[in-house]
Amino acid sequence: MAYSEAQKRATIKYKKAHTEQITFDVKPGTKNIYKAVATSKGMSLKQYIVSLIEKDMKEGTSLE
């Protein structure tokens, strides 16, 4: 089944209401290295970054 324009609009509306975006810059080639490490662990780059942040927070090293 094709992704309709109505579904596309609904997805955009949902994401605006329920998510936030974080972006950051890295040196050329670094993204590919990070992505390779994430893939070797069976994760997407996003999953890997979030898991590292959550692990750090659980260890009590966050800035609370």
FIPA-815352 format. One record per residue: residue in three letters; x, y, z of N, C-alpha, C in turn. Coordinates in Angstrom, 1 decimal. Layout:
N
+-----+--------+--------+--------+--------+--------+--------+--------+--------+--------+
! res !   n.c1 !   n.c2 !   n.c3 !  ca.c1 !  ca.c2 !  ca.c3 !   c.c1 !   c.c2 !   c.c3 !
+-----+--------+--------+--------+--------+--------+--------+--------+--------+--------+
! ala !      X !      Y !      Z !      X !      Y !      Z !      X !      Y !      Z !
...
+-----+--------+--------+--------+--------+--------+--------+--------+--------+--------+
//
This chain:
64
+-----+--------+--------+--------+--------+--------+--------+--------+--------+--------+
! res !   n.c1 !   n.c2 !   n.c3 !  ca.c1 !  ca.c2 !  ca.c3 !   c.c1 !   c.c2 !   c.c3 !
+-----+--------+--------+--------+--------+--------+--------+--------+--------+--------+
! met !    0.8 !   -1.2 !    0.0 !    0.0 !    0.0 !    0.0 !    0.9 !    1.2 !    0.0 !
! ala !    0.6 !    2.2 !   -0.8 !    1.4 !    3.4 !   -0.9 !    1.1 !    4.3 !    0.2 !
! tyr !    2.1 !    5.1 !    0.5 !    2.1 !    6.1 !    1.6 !    1.4 !    7.4 !    1.1 !
! ser !    0.2 !    7.6 !    1.5 !   -0.7 !    8.7 !    1.0 !   -0.2 !   10.1 !    1.5 !
! glu !   -0.7 !   11.1 !    0.8 !   -0.4 !   12.5 !    1.3 !   -1.0 !   12.7 !    2.6 !
! ala !   -2.2 !   12.1 !    2.9 !   -2.8 !   12.3 !    4.2 !   -2.0 !   11.7 !    5.3 !
! gln !   -1.4 !   10.5 !    5.0 !   -0.6 !    9.8 !    6.0 !    0.7 !   10.7 !    6.2 !
! lys !    1.2 !   11.2 !    5.2 !    2.4 !   12.1 !    5.3 !    2.1 !   13.3 !    6.2 !
! arg !    1.0 !   13.9 !    5.9 !    0.6 !   15.1 !    6.8 !    0.4 !   14.7 !    8.2 !
! ala !   -0.2 !   13.6 !    8.4 !   -0.5 !   13.1 !    9.8 !    0.8 !   12.8 !   10.5 !
! thr !    1.8 !   12.2 !    9.8 !    3.1 !   11.9 !   10.4 !    3.8 !   13.2 !   10.8 !
! ile !    3.8 !   14.2 !    9.9 !    4.5 !   15.4 !   10.2 !    3.8 !   16.1 !   11.4 !
! lys !    2.5 !   16.1 !   11.4 !    1.8 !   16.7 !   12.6 !    2.1 !   16.0 !   13.9 !
! tyr !    2.1 !   14.7 !   13.9 !    2.5 !   13.9 !   15.1 !    3.9 !   14.3 !   15.5 !
! lys !    4.8 !   14.2 !   14.6 !    6.2 !   14.5 !   15.0 !    6.4 !   15.9 !   15.6 !
! lys !    5.7 !   16.9 !   15.0 !    5.8 !   18.3 !   15.6 !    5.3 !   18.3 !   17.0 !
! ala !    4.2 !   17.6 !   17.3 !    3.6 !   17.6 !   18.6 !    4.3 !   16.7 !   19.6 !
! his !    5.0 !   15.7 !   19.2 !    5.5 !   14.7 !   20.2 !    7.0 !   14.4 !   20.1 !
! thr !    7.7 !   15.1 !   19.3 !    9.2 !   14.8 !   19.3 !    9.9 !   16.2 !   19.2 !
! glu !   11.2 !   16.1 !   19.6 !   12.1 !   17.2 !   19.4 !   13.3 !   16.6 !   18.7 !
! gln !   14.0 !   17.5 !   18.0 !   15.2 !   17.1 !   17.2 !   16.4 !   17.7 !   17.8 !
! ile !   17.5 !   16.9 !   17.8 !   18.8 !   17.3 !   18.2 !   19.7 !   17.1 !   17.1 !
! thr !   20.5 !   18.1 !   16.7 !   21.5 !   18.0 !   15.7 !   22.9 !   18.5 !   16.2 !
! phe !   23.9 !   17.9 !   15.7 !   25.3 !   18.4 !   16.0 !   26.2 !   18.0 !   14.9 !
! asp !   27.3 !   18.8 !   14.8 !   28.3 !   18.6 !   13.8 !   29.5 !   17.8 !   14.3 !
! val !   30.0 !   17.0 !   13.4 !   31.3 !   16.2 !   13.7 !   32.2 !   16.4 !   12.6 !
! lys !   33.5 !   16.1 !   12.8 !   34.5 !   16.3 !   11.8 !   34.2 !   15.3 !   10.6 !
! pro !   34.7 !   15.7 !    9.4 !   34.4 !   14.8 !    8.3 !   35.0 !   13.4 !    8.5 !
! gly !   34.2 !   12.4 !    8.2 !   34.6 !   11.0 !    8.3 !   34.2 !   10.4 !    9.7 !
! thr !   33.9 !   11.2 !   10.7 !   33.6 !   10.7 !   12.0 !   32.3 !   10.1 !   12.0 !
! lys !   31.3 !   10.6 !   11.3 !   30.0 !   10.0 !   11.3 !   30.1 !    8.5 !   10.8 !
! asn !   30.8 !    8.3 !    9.8 !   31.0 !    6.9 !    9.3 !   31.6 !    6.0 !   10.3 !
! ile !   32.5 !    6.5 !   11.1 !   33.1 !    5.7 !   12.1 !   32.1 !    5.3 !   13.2 !
! tyr !   31.4 !    6.4 !   13.7 !   30.3 !    6.2 !   14.7 !   29.3 !    5.2 !   14.2 !
! lys !   28.9 !    5.3 !   12.9 !   27.9 !    4.5 !   12.3 !   28.4 !    3.0 !   12.3 !
! ala !   29.6 !    2.8 !   11.9 !   30.2 !    1.5 !   11.9 !   30.2 !    0.8 !   13.2 !
! val !   30.6 !    1.6 !   14.3 !   30.6 !    1.0 !   15.6 !   29.1 !    0.7 !   16.0 !
! ala !   28.2 !    1.5 !   15.8 !   26.8 !    1.3 !   16.1 !   26.3 !    0.0 !   15.4 !
! thr !   26.6 !   -0.1 !   14.1 !   26.2 !   -1.3 !   13.3 !   26.8 !   -2.6 !   13.9 !
! ser !   28.1 !   -2.5 !   14.3 !   28.7 !   -3.7 !   14.9 !   28.1 !   -4.1 !   16.2 !
! lys !   27.3 !   -3.2 !   16.8 !   26.6 !   -3.5 !   18.0 !   25.1 !   -3.9 !   17.7 !
! gly !   24.8 !   -3.9 !   16.4 !   23.4 !   -4.2 !   16.1 !   22.4 !   -3.1 !   16.3 !
! met !   22.9 !   -1.8 !   16.3 !   22.1 !   -0.7 !   16.5 !   22.2 !    0.3 !   15.4 !
! ser !   21.2 !    1.2 !   15.3 !   21.3 !    2.3 !   14.4 !   22.2 !    3.4 !   15.1 !
! leu !   22.6 !    4.4 !   14.4 !   23.4 !    5.4 !   15.0 !   22.6 !    6.1 !   16.1 !
! lys !   21.4 !    6.4 !   15.8 !   20.5 !    7.1 !   16.8 !   20.4 !    6.2 !   18.0 !
! gln !   20.1 !    4.9 !   17.9 !   19.9 !    4.1 !   19.0 !   21.2 !    4.0 !   19.8 !
! tyr !   22.3 !    4.0 !   19.2 !   23.6 !    3.9 !   19.9 !   23.9 !    5.2 !   20.7 !
! ile !   23.7 !    6.3 !   20.1 !   23.9 !    7.6 !   20.8 !   22.9 !    7.7 !   22.0 !
! val !   21.7 !    7.4 !   21.8 !   20.7 !    7.5 !   22.9 !   21.1 !    6.5 !   24.0 !
! ser !   21.5 !    5.3 !   23.6 !   21.8 !    4.3 !   24.7 !   23.0 !    4.8 !   25.5 !
! leu !   24.0 !    5.4 !   24.8 !   25.2 !    5.9 !   25.6 !   24.8 !    7.0 !   26.5 !
! ile !   23.9 !    7.9 !   26.1 !   23.4 !    9.0 !   27.0 !   22.6 !    8.4 !   28.2 !
! glu !   21.7 !    7.5 !   27.9 !   20.9 !    6.9 !   29.0 !   21.8 !    6.1 !   29.9 !
! lys !   22.8 !    5.4 !   29.5 !   23.7 !    4.7 !   30.3 !   24.5 !    5.7 !   31.2 !
! asp !   24.9 !    6.8 !   30.7 !   25.6 !    7.8 !   31.5 !   24.7 !    8.4 !   32.5 !
! met !   23.5 !    8.6 !   32.2 !   22.5 !    9.2 !   33.2 !   22.3 !    8.2 !   34.3 !
! lys !   22.1 !    6.9 !   34.0 !   21.9 !    5.9 !   35.0 !   23.1 !    5.8 !   36.0 !
! glu !   24.3 !    6.0 !   35.4 !   25.5 !    5.9 !   36.3 !   25.7 !    7.1 !   37.2 !
! gly !   24.8 !    8.1 !   37.0 !   24.8 !    9.2 !   37.9 !   25.9 !   10.3 !   37.5 !
! thr !   26.3 !   10.2 !   36.2 !   27.3 !   11.2 !   35.8 !   26.7 !   12.3 !   35.0 !
! ser !   25.3 !   12.4 !   35.0 !   24.7 !   13.5 !   34.3 !   24.8 !   14.8 !   35.2 !
! leu !   24.4 !   15.9 !   34.6 !   24.6 !   17.2 !   35.3 !   23.4 !   17.6 !   36.1 !
! glu !   22.7 !   16.7 !   36.8 !   21.6 !   17.0 !   37.6 !   22.0 !   17.7 !   38.9 !
+-----+--------+--------+--------+--------+--------+--------+--------+--------+--------+
//
